[in-house]
């Protein structure tokens, strides 16, 4: 598709990882 696709995938992975870290810290 577009050359920006990998960037969005990395962003999605980063956001998912950050969300997991936040949940771990809150627990």
JOGI-V932919 format. One line per field, one symbol per residue. phi: phi as a letter, one per 20 degrees, with the letter a starting at -180 (. if undefined). psi: psi as a letter, one per 40 degrees, with the letter a starting at -180 (. if undefined). burial: b if it has 16 or more other ideal C-beta (glycine too) atoms within 10 Angstrom, else e. Layout:
phi = ???
psi = ???
burial = ???
This chain:
phi = .efeggfffffffffffffffffffff
psi = bieedddddddddddddddddddddd.
burial = eeeeeeeeeeeeeeeeeeeeeeeeeee
